[in-house]
Amino acid sequence: MSLHDDAVLVLKGYEGQEELRGLYLDHLSAHPDGMWKSCHAGHLTASALVIDPSRGRVLLTLHRKLRMWLQMGGHCEPGDATLADAALREALEESGVGGLTLLPGGPVTLDRHPIPAPCHWHLDVQYAALAPADAVEAISDESLDLRWFRYDEVADVADASVVRLLEAARARL
């Protein structure tokens, strides 16, 4: 099964955000290359909020280009068999935290946001990754900083999409 086919199945099974889910499915139907950065009409991305429920905190990255506190995530790569694989790979690469596991139940939220040309849109499929109790983070080249934030601190440092992701992840926990 291709990554494109996996994304269609994941999105068909995703409950909630019906209008946005439909937009993602329409995009994939119209764009066989809609999983890849080379699709200038927009492309799916995969991200994961690294969460430590035992301590009531999340790990955010200060994105090098955007200079915003965000969840870990990015572009799908040819070696990714599934969207979940892409999200987990991105979370590991950007956080340095070994032993991450995705929160069961598939994606937590969807978020569509504009990006600079030549592409126009990221259609992000957002997961939550559970950190082990002994999690130790390590900054990657893609980050200016990594920091753990208590749940109640996230709204003060991150944008509304990260707050929505956190709320949805906590509701699923």
Secondary structure, DSSP 4 states (H G I P E B T S, - for coil): --HHHHHHHHHHH--S-HHHHHHHHHHHHH-TTTTSTT-TT-EEEEEEEEEETTTTEEEEEEETTT-SEE-EEEE--TT-SSHHHHHHHHHHHHH--TT-EEPSSS-SEEEEEE--TT--EEEEEEEEEEPPTT------TTEEEEEEEEGGGHHHHB-HHHHHHHHHHHHH-
